[in-house]
């Protein structure tokens, strides 16, 4: 795996390095030793999948509030997304800044999102499946979010969403 830092401290672009032969390809997607060597203390305890039948589906911007904050490794197993991370950590030099990556089943890229950073995505293809590895596991009552189009962040989405939940569309303006 190759780890590339982004402009937000702790957010990494993670590239799988597939081994190919006449049978196809094989790639390691998570290895605790490789993550530790890159300075990323990530030991996922939960794996989840988001299945999205429609192009233009927006999910996010979500995070788990302390003391149950989550780190996530996000990748696409089918289809393609515009994946976004927004730094919500008070005192961070990149507070309110965002980064994005196009993740797809073809490019085998993942985005590592640390605690205190909100996450969301927009599907760019129909029938897109997004796989999450999460640490620690989800704790009901600690989920939170910020609005996808909040002017505090100015996220440059490639297109407006066609499908979004009322909860995700209705978060108040960010005050942090």
C-alpha positions in Angstrom: 0.0 0.0 0.0 1.0 3.6 -0.6 0.0 6.3 1.8 -0.2 9.9 0.6 -0.8 12.8 3.0 -3.5 15.3 2.1 -3.6 19.0 3.1 -5.6 17.9 6.2 -3.4 16.4 8.9 -4.3 12.8 9.5 -6.3 12.3 6.3 -4.6 10.0 3.9 -5.1 8.8 0.4 -4.4 5.0 0.5 -3.6 3.3 -2.8 -3.7 -0.5 -3.0 -0.9 -2.1 -5.0 -2.4 -5.0 -6.8 -0.4 -8.0 -8.0 -1.6 -9.0 -11.4 -1.2 -12.1 -13.5 -3.2 -14.1 -16.0 -5.8 -15.0 -13.3 -6.5 -11.3 -12.5 -5.4 -9.3 -9.5 -4.9 -9.5 -5.7 -4.4 -6.5 -3.4 -4.0 -6.0 0.3 -6.5 -3.4 1.4 -5.6 -3.1 5.1 -2.6 -4.3 7.1 -2.1 -3.0 10.7 1.7 -3.2 10.3 1.7 -1.1 7.1 -0.7 1.5 8.6 1.4 1.7 11.8 4.6 2.1 9.7 2.8 5.1 8.0 2.1 6.6 11.4 -1.6 5.7 11.3 -2.8 3.9 14.5 -5.9 2.2 12.9 -7.4 -1.1 14.1 -10.9 -1.4 12.7 -13.5 -3.2 14.7 -16.5 -2.7 12.5 -17.1 -3.1 8.7 -20.1 -1.6 7.1 -21.4 -1.2 3.5 -23.5 1.5 1.9 -25.5 0.4 -1.1 -26.6 3.2 -3.4 -28.8 2.4 -6.4 -29.0 5.9 -7.8 -26.5 8.3 -9.3 -26.4 11.6 -7.5 -27.0 10.2 -4.0 -25.4 12.3 -1.3 -24.6 10.8 2.1 -23.0 13.0 4.7 -21.4 14.9 6.2 -21.3 12.5 9.2 -19.1 12.0 12.2 -19.2 10.4 15.7 -19.0 12.9 18.6 -16.5 12.4 21.4 -16.0 10.4 23.5 -16.9 7.9 20.8 -15.3 9.6 17.8 -14.5 7.2 14.9 -11.8 6.8 12.4 -12.8 5.4 9.0 -11.2 3.8 6.0 -13.5 4.3 3.1 -13.4 2.5 -0.3 -15.7 1.7 -3.2 -16.3 -2.0 -4.1 -18.7 -1.2 -7.0 -19.2 2.1 -8.9 -17.7 5.5 -8.2 -18.0 8.4 -5.7 -16.7 11.8 -5.0 -15.5 11.3 -1.4 -15.1 14.3 1.0 -13.5 14.8 4.4 -14.0 18.1 6.4 -11.8 19.0 9.3 -13.9 19.8 12.4 -11.2 19.7 15.0 -11.0 22.9 17.0 -7.5 24.3 17.0 -6.5 22.4 13.9 -4.6 24.5 11.3 -6.9 23.1 8.7 -10.2 23.6 10.7 -13.1 23.9 8.2 -11.0 22.9 5.2 -12.0 19.9 3.0 -10.3 17.4 0.8 -11.9 15.1 -1.8 -10.9 12.1 -3.8 -12.7 10.2 -6.5 -12.9 6.6 -5.3 -13.9 3.8 -7.6 -13.9 0.0 -7.8 -11.4 0.4 -10.7 -8.8 2.7 -9.0 -8.7 0.8 -5.7 -8.1 4.1 -3.8 -9.3 4.6 -0.2 -9.5 7.6 2.0 -8.5 7.3 5.7 -10.5 9.8 7.8 -9.3 10.3 11.4 -11.4 11.2 14.5 -12.8 14.7 14.4 -13.2 14.8 10.6 -16.6 14.6 9.0 -17.2 12.4 6.0 -19.6 12.3 3.1 -19.8 11.3 -0.5 -21.8 11.8 -3.8 -22.4 8.8 -6.0 -21.1 9.4 -9.6 -22.5 6.1 -10.9 -25.7 4.1 -10.3 -25.4 0.9 -8.2 -22.4 2.1 -6.2 -21.3 0.3 -3.0 -19.1 1.9 -0.4 -17.2 -0.2 2.2 -16.3 1.3 5.6 -13.8 0.0 8.1 -14.4 1.8 11.4 -12.7 2.1 14.8 -14.2 2.2 17.3 -17.6 0.8 16.5 -20.8 2.9 16.1 -22.3 4.2 19.3 -26.0 5.2 19.1 -26.7 8.7 20.3 -23.2 10.1 19.3 -23.8 10.4 15.6 -23.6 14.0 14.3 -23.2 15.8 11.1 -22.8 19.1 9.2 -24.6 20.2 6.1 -23.1 19.2 2.7 -23.6 22.7 1.3 -22.7 24.7 4.4 -20.9 28.0 3.4 -18.5 27.5 6.3 -16.8 24.8 4.2 -17.5 25.7 0.6 -17.2 22.2 -0.7 -17.0 22.2 -4.5 -19.2 19.2 -5.3 -19.0 18.1 -9.0 -22.8 18.2 -9.3 -25.8 18.9 -7.1 -27.2 15.9 -5.3 -30.3 14.3 -6.7 -31.1 12.3 -3.6 -30.4 13.3 0.0 -32.0 12.4 3.3 -34.0 15.1 5.2 -31.5 14.8 8.1 -28.5 15.4 5.9 -30.1 18.3 4.1 -31.3 19.9 7.4 -28.2 20.2 9.5 -27.9 23.8 10.8 -25.1 26.2 9.8 -21.8 25.1 11.4 -20.8 27.3 14.3 -17.5 25.6 15.4 
